[in-house]
Amino acid sequence: MACNCGRTGRSTLVYRLVLPDGGTRDYLTRQEADAANRRAGGRGSITAVPK
């Protein structure tokens, strides 16, 4: 019998940066997404999405 180790049905959140040119990138933390957005000019939007 396989062990599910309590992770059944759980999803991980990632922070998706969507840039004005349509490019997207996923980050594990909000801070990483914020830093990438600043490097890209600060005009992108960040949303938390389940992965």
HELIX and SHEET records of a PDB file:
HELIX    1   1 ARG A   30  ARG A   39  1                                  10    
SHEET    1   A 3 THR A  24  TYR A  27  0                                        
SHEET    2   A 3 LEU A  13  VAL A  18 -1                                        
SHEET    3   A 3 SER A  45  PRO A  50 -1                                        
END                                                                             
